[in-house]
């Protein structure tokens, strides 16, 4: 699933294209990362993996609510 789809108009050609946007999972992981980065004991590899675990849990919960 994608987050934030948008239309883009090229500044010189005027051609309009559609972008699907970023993956919703990546968006959720980014939100989780904000909390980790602000923590003093931030450890990149472990926290990035944990951010995606949180994102996966958010995707699962979202799916369960919409079904």
C-alpha positions as a Markdown table, in Angstrom:
| # | Residue | x | y | z |
|---|---|---|---|---|
| 1 | Unk | 0.0 | 0.0 | 0.0 |
| 2 | Unk | 1.3 | 3.5 | -0.8 |
| 3 | Unk | 1.2 | 6.7 | 1.2 |
| 4 | Unk | 0.9 | 10.2 | -0.3 |
| 5 | Unk | 0.3 | 9.6 | -4.1 |
| 6 | Unk | 0.7 | 12.8 | -6.1 |
| 7 | Unk | 0.7 | 14.3 | -9.6 |
| 8 | Unk | 3.9 | 15.9 | -10.7 |
| 9 | Unk | 4.1 | 18.5 | -13.6 |
| 10 | Unk | 7.6 | 18.7 | -15.1 |
| 11 | Unk | 8.8 | 22.3 | -15.0 |
| 12 | Unk | 10.2 | 22.5 | -18.6 |
| 13 | Unk | 8.2 | 19.9 | -20.6 |
| 14 | Unk | 4.9 | 20.4 | -18.9 |
| 15 | Unk | 4.3 | 16.6 | -18.9 |
| 16 | Unk | 2.3 | 15.4 | -15.9 |
| 17 | Unk | 3.1 | 12.1 | -14.3 |
| 18 | Unk | 1.6 | 10.2 | -11.4 |
| 19 | Unk | 3.7 | 9.0 | -8.5 |
| 20 | Unk | 2.5 | 6.3 | -6.2 |
| 21 | Unk | 4.3 | 7.8 | -3.3 |
| 22 | Unk | 6.2 | 6.0 | -0.6 |
| 23 | Unk | 5.3 | 2.6 | 0.9 |
| 24 | Unk | 3.0 | 3.0 | 3.9 |
| 25 | Unk | 5.2 | 0.6 | 5.8 |
| 26 | Unk | 8.2 | 2.9 | 5.2 |
| 27 | Unk | 6.1 | 5.9 | 6.4 |
| 28 | Unk | 5.3 | 4.0 | 9.6 |
| 29 | Unk | 8.9 | 3.0 | 10.1 |
| 30 | Unk | 10.0 | 6.6 | 9.6 |
| 31 | Unk | 7.6 | 7.7 | 12.3 |
| 32 | Unk | 9.0 | 5.1 | 14.7 |
| 33 | Unk | 12.5 | 6.2 | 13.8 |
| 34 | Unk | 11.8 | 9.8 | 14.9 |
| 35 | Unk | 11.4 | 8.5 | 18.5 |
| 36 | Unk | 14.6 | 6.5 | 18.3 |
| 37 | Unk | 16.7 | 9.3 | 16.9 |
| 38 | Unk | 15.6 | 11.6 | 19.6 |
| 39 | Unk | 16.7 | 9.1 | 22.3 |
| 40 | Unk | 20.2 | 9.5 | 23.7 |
| 41 | Unk | 21.0 | 5.8 | 23.4 |
| 42 | Unk | 20.2 | 5.6 | 19.7 |
| 43 | Unk | 22.0 | 2.6 | 18.0 |
| 44 | Unk | 21.4 | 2.6 | 14.3 |
| 45 | Unk | 21.1 | -1.0 | 13.2 |
| 46 | Unk | 19.1 | -2.3 | 16.1 |
| 47 | Unk | 16.7 | 0.6 | 16.1 |
| 48 | Unk | 16.2 | 0.6 | 12.4 |
| 49 | Unk | 15.3 | -3.1 | 12.5 |
| 50 | Unk | 13.0 | -2.4 | 15.5 |
| 51 | Unk | 11.4 | 0.5 | 13.6 |
| 52 | Unk | 10.4 | -1.9 | 10.8 |
| 53 | Unk | 9.1 | -4.4 | 13.4 |
| 54 | Unk | 6.9 | -1.6 | 14.7 |
| 55 | Unk | 5.8 | -0.7 | 11.2 |
| 56 | Unk | 4.9 | -4.3 | 10.4 |
| 57 | Unk | 2.8 | -4.4 | 13.6 |
| 58 | Unk | 1.1 | -1.2 | 12.5 |
| 59 | Unk | 0.4 | -2.6 | 9.1 |
| 60 | Unk | -1.1 | -5.8 | 10.6 |
| 61 | Unk | -3.3 | -3.8 | 13.0 |
| 62 | Unk | -4.4 | -1.6 | 10.2 |
| 63 | Unk | -5.4 | -4.6 | 8.1 |
| 64 | Unk | -7.3 | -6.2 | 11.0 |
| 65 | Unk | -9.3 | -3.0 | 11.6 |
| 66 | Unk | -10.2 | -2.7 | 7.9 |
| 67 | Unk | -11.3 | -6.3 | 7.4 |
